[in-house]
Amino acid sequence: MEETKTAMRQAMRARRRALAVDEKVAAAAAVASRLLALAPFRAAPALIAYVATDGEVPTEALLAAAADAGKPLHLPRLVDGVMRFAGHRLGAPLREGRFGIAEPQSEPVDPADLVEAIAIVPLVAWDLQGGRVGRGGGHYDRAFAFPYRPRWLVGVGYAFQQVTRVPQDPWDLRLDSVVTERATVTCRIGGAAPLLRKEDRDDHEQHDLDTGQPGAGGRSGLRAGRSTAPAVRRADSIDTGGGGAGSGGSAQRGGGASQRG
């Protein structure tokens, strides 16, 4: 299974890196508009987000819009190899952390304080059932394991990153929504276990504006009895390739440190 995920990462990353700058800029504007229209986004007391890298849909416009709306922003920070989330004020300097990832300098908050937040997470592939292939470190899978799964998980990517079925390990996150430059996709089985009835697998919708109704994942992330992500992943599973032009690289207006990996 890991070989299949690795192949997906290689193919999708290559395609992202090949995008022209104007394509990324247009995608960023469309994604930001769709995310701001999400009912869970408007209702959430805080936003967990990230700085785009490696050809990902740029997130600067989204971060700026959230800040303008007065929504507290939290960015990932690795503490002894564990992903935590720390508050960040747009314009404040970021520092380079492990794997070259730009991190906020404030202290991480208690994960329990963010369970009502909406979380925007990166991906390299996704499917209509909420399956996600991430960057390869398993950090989000562990950070958002029960009982610390945020109320709503949104994957951000390009439409071409959709696949028929993402290979899933028992600990892998499932998304409530996926937002691309073309559509907002509501994955009705959100954080449910991978093995589902056929009628559950077929229960998904694709439309322009999310209704804001909670997915089946709700606030619980992994169900009781499910495994959590391994604490150690293969060393070669982290891709630390540099971000392409227009791929993000700063959570600040006017430049700053880039997020990689």
Helices and strands as residue ranges (DSSP letters): H 2-17, H 21-37, H 39-43, E 47-48, H 60-68, E 73-79, E 82-87, E 95-96, G 98-100, E 102-103, G 111-114, E 118-122, E 125-126, E 132-133, H 139-143, E 152-156, G 159-161, E 177-179, E 184-186, H 198-201, E 205-207, G 235-237
